[in-house]
């Protein structure tokens, strides 16, 4: 790529039409007055390797990776950050000038930044975090919470063996509760996180008793459609602090944008509005 070429980035997944990333990155490009394009690309697993080898030659400086390629892409990268290795998935690729593909995972960063940016603030040291769900998103959330300094993770998942496997992997700082007893985690929790797909548009709501929660607890959901999930509504009614999942999506986009386009963008109310358009 010559220095005069306009940098290209984008997001790869399948399906891809639902992705909010184009609105977010295009909003930043426009409001920051930067040259660049951000393009959604529907790519099948079979074509992923060939596409990733071709894009740098076409002027791409990197891409976001979304479902279902976040795990597979690790095998196609030349360099993988520690946090992407730990999570076992990548969401951000940098195409380096030396031709190497650098894979990173900024989901955990986005998750923590979203909590920290809430008006009431969030402290990792405030106490244990109760995590619901043990899938791919849960791995990123648990790794980020532990890295941020949360003293203990309480984990519950419908399929208990998946939670047990995560507990084995992350070690002593993780305690597993049966799904039917997930409500028992609440009395200990300073933070509660839903990482399941329950509560998302078209899915059933997450019905976990929050009765034991302390008033100052922070409840967050990685689901952002709808913005106010049943979990957050109930937590609000109980006087807890709530943080919706849209901010995680916005904040995870920041490191990639900065690497590709050279300036660090702000996550503010205009970014939120752009993502929802
Ligand atoms: P992701 O990578 O987005 O986390 P995933 O690996 O499919 O996706 O995990 C989805 C999570 O939502 C899991 O924790 C899943 O529980 P199981 O491990 O028991 O499948 C949880 N989940 C999805 N539907 C659920 C439901 N109806 N009731 C309870 N948990 C559900």
Boltz pocket constraint, residues with backbone or C-beta under 6 A from the ligand:
constraints:
  - pocket:
      binder: B
      contacts: [[A, 132], [A, 133], [A, 134], [A, 135], [A, 136], [A, 137], [A, 138], [A, 157], [A, 158], [A, 159], [A, 162], [A, 195], [A, 196], [A, 197], [A, 198], [A, 204]]
      max_distance: 6.0
